[in-house]
Amino acid sequence: MQEGVLLRELNRRVTNGVAFAIDLVSAAAIRVEGTEAKCALRDVVELLHGYADVHRALAMPAGETLIQAASYIRKLGCGMRRAVLDRMNIPLALATQSLALQPERCWHLGLIVHELVMHAARHACFDARAGQIRIKLTRNGALVNCVILDNGWRPARETSDRELRIVRDIARALGGRIEQGFGAEFTSIVLSFPLTERERGANWSIATRQMRAPRRTRAAGSNAAALRSLRSPDALGALLSLSHPMDAS
């Protein structure tokens, strides 16, 4: 209980600090003369807004109500795009399945996803290829799988392993594990963890409601999804269905 209070107070202070910095830089952008200087300061404001989005998404949630993890991860992804990935010209694609998680466990998932995406952005070598990172969140029965896949490769496996220790620790808190896969032109990290009894019941109810939805509605949704996938080619989509060697951690 005390730990949660301290974390929320720390989050409040950081949030207020970032908001204050945004106000200061915004005011400076208005006062400064010169188009180049104004553009540079506005770019800093946009960067700070992106980090604020990520910080809000990673705040420890309050209450006991289950959280829709798909929406949570998408919100976090938007923040990471705005803060970092768009500036590095690295697209982030998301494929998420409806998944209800307890608040603290959803927060743990978000911490892991954030660290793995940032890890890929920092360390993946894309060579002459256009970089891309993809997140895929799925549920298979009582097991959750979250795949972070990029189309780069890692030049230093040892450094990568050291930096992933905290991710493994958080995965163990979820009762799960991390596995890594390496290829000549891709790297994948898979987080797998079991649902709790409460989460299993909630997700079973969600799946039951979806199965009872009118067939025409489900078909229309499937057709729309197919059209979106055709309009937005995904260079990494095929890799997610391929089997490749994994190094268990």
Buried (B, 14 or more C-beta within 10 A) or exposed (E): EEEEEEEBEEBEEBBEEBEEBBEEBBEBBEEEEEEEEBEEBBEBBBBBBBBBBBBBBBBBBEEEEBBBBBEBBBBBBBBBBBBBBBBEEBBBBBBBBBBBBBBBBBBBBBBBBBBBBBBBBEBBBBEEEEBBBBBBBBBEEEEBBBBBBBBBBBEEEEEBBEBBEEBBEBBEBBEBBBBBBBEEEBBBBBBBBBBBEEBBEBBBEBEEEEEEEEEEEEEEEEEEEEEEEEEEEBBBBEBBEEEEEBEEB
